[in-house]
Amino acid sequence: QVQLVESGGGLVQTGGSLRLSCAASGRTFSNYAYAWFRQAPRKEREFVAGISWSGGSTDYEDTVKGRFTISRDNAKNTVYLQMNSLQPEDTAVYYCAAGRRSYSDDYTTNLESDYDVWGQGTQVTVSS
């Protein structure tokens, strides 16, 4: 299975942008759907965005639609989360997750239980 390492987090002012990267090791990167989740202090972890194994299907949590974009580069074994117009409420630890899929399962889900590999997380802090 793959192993995931996130990077790209940091401190940014309100309205700024960051791009998170999730580098996956292993030779089966393309057999996985990927997602980003986040966990703010004293809150439950929540789904942010997901992308199917082919990249043909994406999904977003309502508050990030139009601001965040998830993408994948199978040649680089990397998943990205471009975050624009960041707000203080986006402050959280962001986790990359992967779930193995068969060829016919070209979909994305927002359920944590559908992802069985997780990264260590990267902190995103948006100052007001």
Disulfide bonds with the S-S distance in Angstrom:
Cys22-Cys96 2.09
